[in-house]
Amino acid sequence: MRTTKILSFGSMALLAAAFFSCRSAGKNDPGTVYMPDMAYSRAVETYADHSHLKDAGINYDATPVAGTVKRGDILGGFNLPMDKAGDTTNYIASKAIANPLPPLTATETIEAARLYKINCGICHGEKLDGNGPLYKGGEGPYPAKPATLVGDAKYEAMPAGQMMYSLTYGKNLMGSYAAQLSTKQRWMIIHYIKSVQPGASKPAATAPAADSTKATK
């Protein structure tokens, strides 16, 4: 009986030591990983922590290879780097970057308008008047009025490249939309904004499909 009690106390002491040693390392820390290649995926995974790979001497880089373009996107869409804090060199330089996409067709304009409403309309409003649901004439949850894209000479005169800089990296209280929208989609939205602003050219009309039911002479 005495031997059993000693073993029981010994087992409890080992369990307690293991429990507190795990807690001291942090509840999210897995401790020592002997096979990091099996424990951590090298694939790009959202919110994955790859810091342990670097600690284990494994060079992991989740960024795309320089010069590559993801499927469906456009080459050389916007290569200007983000300015460092307090610097505006590249933001100013972005004025010289033209929209690489040709004018949108009527069908493409519909898609661009849809993308605008989903990603931009909540702040800038469906009418591009800065009166989206988050502002709502000052009655919404957002206290400061977003940029008035139609009706404010500043934004009507803003070059497409500078709009692209803001969409890609964010500007003032506006965050980056590079994760939500591809490079091509961002340029499409800018085309749409410019087409709605005064003095803009309208999208090219889509040619109607030929009626195969009509007999030809």
Number of C-alpha atoms within 10 A of each C-alpha: 6 7 8 9 10 11 12 12 12 12 12 12 12 11 12 12 12 11 11 11 12 15 12 9 11 11 9 8 11 11 11 8 13 9 9 18 12 9 12 15 13 17 10 12 10 6 6 11 10 19 11 17 18 12 10 13 9 14 10 13 12 10 7 10 8 6 8 9 14 10 6 9 12 16 14 12 19 19 11 15 12 16 14 9 6 6 10 12 11 15 20 13 13 22 16 11 17 15 19 16 12 8 17 20 15 15 12 17 21 13 17 22 19 16 18 23 19 11 14 19 21 18 23 24 22 18 14 22 18 26 22 22 18 21 20 17 14 13 10 14 10 15 12 13 18 20 18 19 22 19 14 13 12 12 18 19 11 13 18 22 23 20 21 26 27 19 22 23 16 16 13 6 8 13 12 15 18 17 8 11 16 17 23 18 18 24 25 25 25 22 23 25 22 22 17 17 18 11 9 13 11 15 16 13 10 11 8 6 6 7 7 7 6 7 6 5 3
